[in-house]
Amino acid sequence: MTFAGNELQENWSALEIMIQLFCKFSKKIALHLNYNYPEKLAQDISNYFITIRNNSSPKSEDKL
Protein backbone atom coordinates (compact mmCIF):
# COMPACT_ATOMS: atom_id res chain seq x y z
CA MET A 1 0.00 0.00 0.00
CA THR A 2 1.48 3.34 -1.02
CA PHE A 3 -0.91 5.91 0.38
CA ALA A 4 -1.12 5.88 4.15
CA GLY A 5 -4.24 7.75 5.11
CA ASN A 6 -6.24 10.96 5.16
CA GLU A 7 -3.45 13.29 6.22
CA LEU A 8 -1.38 14.98 3.52
CA GLN A 9 1.85 14.46 5.47
CA GLU A 10 1.21 10.70 5.75
CA ASN A 11 0.82 10.45 1.99
CA TRP A 12 3.96 12.47 1.28
CA SER A 13 5.89 10.22 3.66
CA ALA A 14 4.54 7.08 1.99
CA LEU A 15 5.46 8.42 -1.46
CA GLU A 16 8.96 9.28 -0.24
CA ILE A 17 9.44 5.72 1.06
CA MET A 18 8.17 4.31 -2.24
CA ILE A 19 10.69 6.43 -4.18
CA GLN A 20 13.52 5.31 -1.88
CA LEU A 21 12.59 1.65 -2.35
CA PHE A 22 12.36 2.09 -6.11
CA CYS A 23 15.83 3.65 -6.23
CA LYS A 24 17.30 0.96 -3.98
CA PHE A 25 15.99 -1.90 -6.11
CA SER A 26 16.69 -0.10 -9.39
CA LYS A 27 20.37 0.13 -8.45
CA LYS A 28 20.50 -3.58 -7.58
CA ILE A 29 18.76 -4.57 -10.81
CA ALA A 30 21.03 -2.32 -12.88
CA LEU A 31 24.09 -3.87 -11.25
CA HIS A 32 22.76 -7.39 -11.81
CA LEU A 33 22.03 -6.67 -15.48
CA ASN A 34 25.32 -4.83 -15.93
CA TYR A 35 23.65 -1.49 -16.76
CA ASN A 36 24.82 1.91 -15.67
CA TYR A 37 22.43 3.35 -13.11
CA PRO A 38 21.54 6.97 -14.01
CA GLU A 39 22.63 8.57 -10.72
CA LYS A 40 22.20 12.15 -11.93
CA LEU A 41 18.71 11.48 -13.26
CA ALA A 42 17.73 9.79 -9.99
CA GLN A 43 19.08 12.77 -8.01
CA ASP A 44 17.26 15.23 -10.28
CA ILE A 45 14.00 13.35 -9.74
CA SER A 46 14.55 13.33 -5.96
CA ASN A 47 15.21 17.07 -6.02
CA TYR A 48 12.05 17.64 -8.06
CA PHE A 49 10.03 15.62 -5.55
CA ILE A 50 11.44 17.71 -2.69
CA THR A 51 10.57 20.93 -4.53
CA ILE A 52 6.99 19.83 -5.17
CA ARG A 53 6.58 18.60 -1.60
CA ASN A 54 7.88 21.87 -0.16
CA ASN A 55 5.68 23.97 -2.44
CA SER A 56 2.49 22.04 -1.79
CA SER A 57 2.36 22.23 2.00
CA PRO A 58 -0.91 23.87 3.01
CA LYS A 59 -0.61 27.26 4.64
CA SER A 60 -2.29 27.77 7.99
CA GLU A 61 -4.69 30.33 6.50
CA ASP A 62 -5.80 27.73 3.92
CA LYS A 63 -7.10 25.37 6.61
CA LEU A 64 -10.79 25.43 7.49
Sequence and secondary structure as in RCSB ss.txt:
>XXXX:A:sequence
MTFAGNELQENWSALEIMIQLFCKFSKKIALHLNYNYPEKLAQDISNYFITIRNNSSPKSEDKL
>XXXX:A:secstr
     SSHHHHHHHHHHHHHHHHHHHHHHHHHTT    HHHHHHHHHHHHHHHHHS   GGG  
